[in-house]
Amino acid sequence: MTQTELAQRSGVRQSAITQIESNIYVPSDSVLEAIAIQTGFDFGFLKQDRPPAEFPIGSFLYRTQAKVSGKERAKAHRVAQLMFEIASIMRSRLKDIPVLLPRTNEPAEVAAQIARASLGFSPESPIANLMGAVERAGVLILKLPLSIDGLDGFSSWVGLNHDIPVICLMSGKRGYRQRFTLSEELCHLIKHNPLRCTVAEADEEARRFVGELLLPEDVVREEISHPITLSSLWPHRSRHQVSVQFLIRRVFDLEMITANQYKYLMMQVSSRGWRREEPGDAAIVQEDPKLFSKMVNVVYGNPPDLQQMKRDTGGVPVPMLRTLLDVSPTDPDDRKVLSFEKKAS
């Protein structure tokens, strides 16, 4: 529901709704009741005095999202904040999750090598399940029920002490795009908090980090030989779970092809209509985060007790909780994430 629609249905001026969302205006109980009726939130949830979870904008800062409006960014940020608030409630009832993610000022390529080792991957092996490894390192990955053109994800160190690494991914991505975004956000968590360079430099470092993380230089030079063509690159696509466009850029960055060869290969990609989607992208099974869902199962059961969760969150509507959680029954792969134990009463 947009602010305009809410204003029309509730009888509250849109300007007042904007000020309420920005914490500029403290509404009366009658205004809150009108909003509660239309949104489905309990009056108590809207009335509560506790501040929202500390959720900085993080890598939103590093994005040059010309296509993404301020309203869309704000929506994504608020949904992420709400999901993190739910996660915080669950974390308070579980034993602490150790964070094993390194933080370093080393050059991008070295940082990627450190990340590979920390995540348990050898220097030369393809990374089979990146998302699972990142979650086992203590990173909370939230899959937001949003699809926003031009926005793939963002990340931040979250919480009052900024000690919880969180990566948010948008839904609806195909091919290996989500894997690339996850790697980019991993770089921002490891290298760019706080930001010690320009935004353009941070983007460049992230690109170099992703290249070395997903396809190390030594592996590229050993596996890929001349002549380099689309057909010679294609087998490496599924082996390393990266796009052909990623492979072209990687060999160019390593100076294995000239600028003219890079331009020619990208022209071939464009002429085939592969810029937005490559052959086989639709059939690629996306990795899904399991940590958040497993916390829900441990604390609220499977299927989860959404009424209890509504009470714990102060009145978030059940339909919204159902959308945010998208919890599937426990499957055998859950044991590969983390084992949770409830705190002693």
N, C-alpha and C positions, 0 to 999 in steps of 0.2 A: 504494500500500500504506500503510495507517495504522500508527501506532505500535503499536497493539494487535495488529494482524495480524503485524507484524514480530516483536514480542515472542513471540507464540505459535509462529511458525515457527522462530525462531532460538534460542529458549530463553533469551534475554536479557530481564531484567525491563524492563517498560515505563518505570519510573522511571529506570533506567540509560540507556535510549535517549534519554529527554527530556534528561537531564543531558549526554549526549554531544553532542546537537544544540545545546545551549546553551553548549558549551565549558566546562562546569563539571567534568566528569568525564573523565579520560584513560583510555580503556579498554585492557585488555591485548590482546596479539596474538590470543589465542584468541577473545576477544569480537569483535574486528574481523573475524576470519576467518568467524565464524558470521554476522555481518551481511553480509559480502561475498557469501557463498554465496547468501543469500536475496534480496539486492537486485540482484545482477548487476554491482555495482561491483568493480573490481579491488581486491585487498588493498592494493596500492601507492597507489591513489587515496585510500583511507580513512586510510592511514598517513602520507601526506605531511604535512610540517611547515609548508609555505607557508600563509600566512593566506589566507582567501577574498578575492575582489576587494572593494575598498572601495566599497560600494553603500549609501549612506544611505537612510533611509526616505523622505526627500523629501516629496512631496505626499501621502503616506499621512497625514501630520499634518493636512492641510487637509480631509480627508474626514470627514463625519459619517456613517460607514457603520454605522448601527445594525444593519443586517441581516447585516453581514459579521463573522464570528467571528474571534477572534484567530488561530485555527488556519488559517483560510482566508487571512488577510492574510499570515501567516508563510509559507504555501505559495507564494503569488504572489511574495513577496519573494525566496524562495530560488530559484525557477525563473528569475526575472529576473537574480538574481546569477549563476547558472550560465551563462545565455546571455551575460551580459556578460563572464564569464571567457573564454568561447569567442571572443567578439569581440575581447577584449584580446590573445589569442594571435595572432589574424589581423592585428590592427592593428600588432603588433610586426614583422610581415613586409612591411608595406605602407608607402608614403610617407605622411607625416602628412596627415590630413584637416583642412583649415582650418575653424575654427568661426566662422561669420559671424552668429551669433545675437546680437542686441543685448541688453543688460541695462540697465534704467532704473528710476528711481524716479518717473517721470512718472505723472500720473493715468491710470487704466485706459484711457480713450478715446484719450488721446494715445499711450500705449504701443502700443495696437492700430494706430494710424496709422503709428507708427514701424516696427512689425512688418510691416505691409503693404508699406511701401516697401522694407524690407530683404529681403523675400521676392520682390520683383520684381513686385508687383501695383500697378496704378494705383489711385488713390483711389476710383474709381467702378465698376470692372469686377468682375463676379462672379468668385469664385475657383474655377477649374476643377479644379485638382489640388493641393490644399493639402498632402497628404502628400509629394508629390514635391518641392515647394518647400521644405518644412521639412527634408527629408533633404539637399537641395542646400546648405542653410545649415549643414550639419555636425552635425545632430542624429541620433543613433542611435535609430531607432524599432524596438522589439522587439515582435513580435506573439506574446504568450504562448499556448501551447496549453492554455489554461484558460478555462472559462466559470464565472464566479462571480456569482451574483445579488446585485445591489447594488454591485458593483465594476466600473467600466468601464475604469479606467486609473490610472496614477500616473507621477510623473516625478522626476528628481533630477539634479543635477550630480554626476557620478560620477568615480571614480578617486582616486589618492593625492593629487592636487592639486585635486580637484573641478573639473576643467576640461573634462569631457566631458558634454555635455547628452544625457540619455537619456529617452525617453518609452516607457513600457510600456503596451500596449493589450491588453485581454482579447479572446478570440475569441467568436464567436457573436452579435455585435451586428447588428441590422438597421436599415434606414432610414438616417437621417442621424445616429444617435446617436454613432457612432464619430468622425465629423467634428467633432461638438460636443465630445466628450471630448478629441480631439487639440488643439482650440483652447484648451480650459481648461488643459490641461497646458502648452501653449506659454506661456500667461500666467504660470503658476507658475514656469517656468524664467526668464522675462524679468523678472518683478517680485518674486518671493517667495523669493529665495535670497541672503542670509538673510531670514527672515520678520521684517518690521518692523511688523506689525500683528497684531490678533487673528485667530484662525482664521475667525470669522464675517466679519470685514472682508475677509480674503483670498478667501473664497468669493464675497462680493458683488463684489469687484473683478474676479474671474475672469468672472463673469456679464456685467458691463459690458464687459469686454475682448472677450469672444466676440461680443457684440452688434455692437460697432463693427468688429470684424475681418471678420465674415461678411456683415454688412449695415450699412454705414456710414449714419450719420444723414442725410447729404445725399441719398443714394440713396433711402432710405425716404421722405423728404419729397417727392422728385421723382416716384417711381414709384407710391406708394400714396396714393389719394385717398378722400375720403368719398363715400358711406357705406362704412364698413369692416365687412365681413361675412366669413363663412367662404368663400363663393364668390368674393369679390373678392380674398381673400388667396391662394387656392389656386394661381393661375398663378405666383406668386412663389416657391412652394415648390420647384419643379424648377429655376427660373431661378437661384436662389441656393443651392440644395441645403441647405435648412434645413426643419425641420418646421413644420407649421401652428401648433403650440403655441409654437414659437420665435418665429414671426411675430407671434402675438397678444401675447406678452410684450414683444416689441421695440416695437410701436406703443404699448403701455401705458407702457413706460419713457420713451418720448419724448413722453408726454402727448398722444398723438393720439386716445386714447379715455379715457373715465372709468373709475373703479374698477368701477362698476356694469356698464358695457359689457364690461369685461374679464371680470368674473364671468359675465356672460351668455354670452359666446363660449366660455369654458371649460366651462360647463354643456352647451353644444351639442356640444363635443368629447366630453365624458363620455357624453352620451346616445347618441352614435353609436358608442361603444366604441373611440374613437381614443386613449385615454390611453396605452396600452401600445404600440399599433401602428396607424399610419395607413394608409389605402388606398395600395397600391403599394409599401409598405416592403419587402416580401419580394422584389420584383423589382429593387431598387436594387443595383447592383454596387458592392461595397465596395472602396475604395482599399486596396491592400496595400503595405506597405513593401518596398523593393527593395534598400536599401543592405546590409543584413546578408546577404541571399542572394547578392548580387554579390560580397561579400568571400569568402564560402564558395567560390564558383565560381572566383575568381582564385587562392585559396590551395590549395584541395583538389580543384579540377577540377569538371567537370559531366558526369556525376553525381559527387558528392564522394567522396573516398576516406575512408570513415568509420573504417576500421581505423587509418589514419594519424592521424585526428583523435582517436580513442580513445587512441592512444599520446601524442599531444601534450597531451591534457587529464589525463593520469595515470590513465586507466582508466574514463572515463565509458562505460557500456554502450552498444553500438551501437543497440539499439532505442530507448533514450532519446535518443540523438543524432538519430536519424531523426525522432522525434516533435518535438524542439525545433527542428530545422532546417526541416522541411517544404519542402525546396528543390525548386522546379520548374525545368525546363530554361530556359536563357537565352532571353529573348524580345527583340524589337527595342526595347521601351520601356526596357530596361536602360541604353541609352546616354544616357538623359535624367537619370540619377541622378548618378553621378560616375564618372570614369575612374580606375581604380586602376593603379598601377605597383608592382611588387615592389621592395623595397630592394636595392641592389647588394650582392652577397655579399662 
